[in-house]
């Protein structure tokens, strides 16, 4: 496996646009969840979501392009712009050796819904010629490639809520196989619309808590479902050799990555968490690390009654406890590092979350501050780890893991560690 490093970061989130605003939002325990403004439909019982505020696409792309792209593409584009600029990469001299992996779970679903309503209900029988370019998932990567002159490998990953983590896995495989020297891993998600909110509400997946600030409460005993979010994230990933040759500032190392599938159920995880365990173990093997080498875990932690305890059980199994019927002994539990979920801040960013949450891990290593879990107040016996409930915690760490788990049993685990030149 090549030594892979991260040289650029970009983020568009409900708590801030740009990595620094996003990170400060986490440290300030800001909640970006509020009443939905994107649509009004009295038939949809859920009225809250994590929406990106103050985003003007023309600040990141030409006005003409802004008119021709869907919101999820605009979030990806803005994130990519920030990451590319931070990395200092000169694309033109090596355009064929630079690739893109795009992540999105729901692509242009909201645009499809709005267009169908206008066509079938409102009687607007002419569909814009920009309709397809606005909705296709791969058009995020395509628009970025066209703008920046990128000519290397291009893939779009759509593996539900693990799309972002899986995109990093695909990028690492491309670099390790020699297909490219640099990969822009980018994500975009914006699917707040009546049909998505309604189906998730009918499936009892979304929180019914009417208070936006406390609705998303990962691992808390009173959690009752997740909150939809939106946004984008980007990482510039390259081989260490390439980054050092061009004199890049290296932010972090990508130490390991894992991907697998439960093969169990369309929406529910394996009850014993064995798929997630195997995925984390795979990432550790690639990193040549042991569980005790990890200083912090950014969990998937969506605030669902079923999913949260399964992930907790998986983490316990990773650290050596397999008797699910008995409490984990304190001496063994003490070996588990602090864990948290940042979804209380942003809501569930779906395909983009796997990247923005890895960015949170990179910032935790860089700053020596661990992100807290918002709204964790009432302990749940099934969720009894150290969730950092008190607020940001100052702790120097050298390695962190981020989990992203999706519908269909998709699992991804990403390990980043402090960069040390050999």
NORMO-V153231 format. One record per residue. PHI is phi in radians with two decimals (NA if undefined). Layout:
phi
PHI
PHI
This chain:
phi
NA
-1.13
-1.36
-1.94
-2.33
-1.87
-2.15
-2.71
-2.35
-2.61
-2.66
-2.28
-2.43
-1.15
-1.91
2.79
-1.79
1.75
-1.05
-1.17
-1.13
-1.05
-1.14
-1.12
-1.07
-1.12
-1.16
-1.51
0.95
-1.37
-1.92
-1.69
-1.59
-2.71
-1.13
-1.19
-1.93
-1.18
-2.70
-2.27
-2.66
-1.17
-1.46
-1.66
-1.28
-1.68
-2.09
-2.19
-2.93
-1.65
-1.79
-1.28
-1.88
1.20
-1.61
-2.03
-1.03
-1.20
-1.34
-2.19
-2.63
-1.02
-1.00
-1.08
-1.16
-1.05
-1.26
-1.76
-2.18
-1.35
-1.05
-1.10
-1.22
-1.09
-1.14
-1.11
-1.08
-1.11
-1.14
-1.09
-1.01
-1.11
-1.15
-1.10
-1.13
-1.14
-1.21
1.22
-1.24
-1.67
-1.38
-0.96
-1.13
-2.41
-1.00
-1.28
-1.82
-2.03
-2.15
-2.36
-2.17
-1.73
-2.11
-2.77
-1.50
-2.07
0.78
-1.70
-0.97
-1.15
-1.22
-1.04
-1.09
-1.12
-1.20
-1.12
-1.11
-1.08
-1.29
-1.56
-1.76
-1.51
1.39
-1.49
-1.51
-1.94
-1.73
-1.01
-1.16
-1.54
-1.00
-1.10
-1.05
-1.44
-1.87
-1.20
-1.04
-1.34
-1.22
-1.08
-1.10
-1.12
-1.14
-1.16
-1.08
-1.11
-1.17
-1.78
1.25
-1.56
-2.17
-1.43
-1.00
-2.40
-2.34
-2.10
-1.88
-2.32
-2.13
0.95
-1.31
-1.71
-0.96
-1.11
-1.12
-1.17
-1.10
-1.15
-1.05
-1.09
-1.06
-1.10
-1.13
-1.11
-1.20
-1.18
-1.53
1.45
-1.29
-2.74
-1.82
-2.42
-2.28
-1.52
-1.71
-2.42
-2.49
-2.66
-2.61
-2.76
-2.30
-1.33
-2.69
-0.99
-1.22
-1.23
-1.12
-1.20
-1.15
-1.21
-1.17
-1.13
-1.40
1.06
-1.58
-1.63
-1.18
-1.72
-1.08
-1.32
-1.56
-1.01
-1.28
-2.11
-1.16
-1.64
-2.36
-0.96
1.23
-1.27
-1.10
-1.68
-1.12
-2.47
2.47
-1.61
-2.08
-1.14
-2.27
-2.65
2.67
-2.65
-2.64
-2.62
-2.39
-1.63
-2.01
-2.61
-1.21
-1.02
-1.01
-1.17
-1.10
-1.24
-1.09
-1.63
1.28
-1.29
-1.38
-1.61
-1.51
-2.96
-1.77
-1.54
-1.49
-2.80
-2.67
-2.43
-2.57
-2.82
-2.34
-1.14
1.02
-2.22
-2.71
-1.17
-2.10
-1.68
-1.35
-1.00
-1.00
-1.55
1.21
-1.13
-1.13
-1.13
-1.05
-1.06
-1.14
-1.09
-1.12
-1.07
-1.11
-1.15
-1.08
-1.11
-1.42
0.97
-2.20
-1.90
-0.92
-1.23
-1.39
-1.48
-1.66
-2.84
-2.12
-1.58
-1.40
-1.15
0.59
-1.56
1.50
-1.68
-1.05
-1.52
-1.21
-1.04
-1.15
-1.15
-1.17
-1.06
-1.08
-1.13
-1.13
-1.08
-1.10
-1.00
-1.70
1.80
-2.03
-2.04
-1.50
-1.17
-1.48
-2.07
-1.09
-1.29
-1.00
-1.08
-1.17
-1.40
-1.10
-1.14
-1.41
-1.41
-1.25
-1.02
-2.28
-2.71
-2.18
-1.63
-1.25
-1.12
-1.42
-1.91
1.34
-1.57
-1.40
0.95
-1.09
-1.37
-1.07
-1.08
-1.60
-1.11
-1.34
-1.17
-1.05
-1.06
-1.16
-1.07
-1.18
-1.11
-1.17
-1.17
-1.73
1.25
-2.25
-1.67
-1.19
-1.50
-1.79
-1.24
1.19
-1.57
-2.14
-1.89
-1.08
-1.98
-0.96
-1.46
-2.27
-2.18
-1.68
-1.49
-1.66
0.94
-1.37
-1.42
2.19
-0.92
-2.05
-1.39
-2.67
-1.33
-2.26
-1.99
-2.62
-2.48
-2.09
-2.18
-1.83
-2.35
-2.16
-2.25
-0.91
1.52
1.44
-1.28
-2.25
-2.43
-2.38
-2.12
-2.04
-2.03
-2.50
-1.03
-1.36
-2.33
-1.18
-1.47
